[in-house]
Amino acid sequence: MKVRPLHDRVLVKRIETGEQVHGGIIIPDSAKEKPQEADVTAIGPGKVQDDGSRAPMDVKVGDRILVGKYSGSEIKIDDEEFQILREDEILAIVER
């Protein structure tokens, strides 16, 4: 399925980290923190300004970004988990 976000929304896939082990204790999935890094999968056309023009997006497909732990909405597409959020919820672009 192909998804195209509207306005200034961004579809991202969080980058899962390896299993966290602290002192030999395996932390269950329900207690793990959400990863803050994500890859941009799709972007909308940009926010509509007061004059009717669209503001260009600062991110592009393929960028690696940092997002807040509780920002956006989690959605499931074809049995894969994604997150959709507004562009202003993105904290930073990670330079590789």
N, C-alpha and C positions, 0 to 999 in steps of 0.2 A: 504494500500500500504506500502511496506517495502522499506526504503531508506538506502543505504549504501554509505556514503561520500567517496571520493577518497583522497588519499595521506594524508596530514596533516589537512584535513578539519573536522569540528565538526558541527553536527546538534543539535541545541538547541531550547528550547521553553522558551520564556521569561515568567517570573512569574509576572502576572498582580497584581497590588495593588488595594486596594479598591478605591471607588470613592473619589476624593479629594475635600474637602469642606474647603474653607478659608473664614472665616467671614460670613458664610451663603451663599456664592456664589458657585454655582456648576460650575466646570470647564469643558467645553466640551471636548470630546475625541480628537479633532484636536489640542487643546492647551495643552494637557497633555504631560509631558515628558515621554519618553520611559523608562520602568523599566530597571535597570542595572543588576538585578539578573536573572539567567536563569538556567534551568535544562538541563544537557547533555542527549540527546535522542539517538544519534548514533555517532560513531567516525570512522575515516578512519584508514587504517593500519599503517600510519606513513609516514614521509617524506623520500624520497629516498636520501641517501647520495652519495657523489662522488664515493665511492668504490662499489656502488650497494646495500649496506645493507640498512635496514630501521631503522630509529631512532624511539624508542618507544615513544608512546604518554604519556604525563604527566597527562592527564585527563582520566576518564573512565565513562562509562554510569552510570547515577544516581548521578554524582557529581553536586553540586550547585556551579555555577561560577559567577564571575563579568565580564561583558563585557562593552565596550565603547558604548556610546549612538548611534554613527553613524557607528559602525563597522559591517562588514558582509553584506549579502544580504538577504532580506526578501523573503520567498517563501511560497506558500500555498499548503498543501498536505491534501487531503480528507477534505476540508473546515476548516482546522486548520492552524493557522499561525505559522511558524517556521522561524528560522534564520540559515543560514549556514555561517560559518566563518573559517578562518585559526586558527590553534592553537596559533600562536603568537599574535593574536588579543585578546586572553583571558587575562584579567588583573590579576585575582586571583582565587583560589579555596576557597570557604567558608567552614570552618570547622564547623560541627554541634555539 
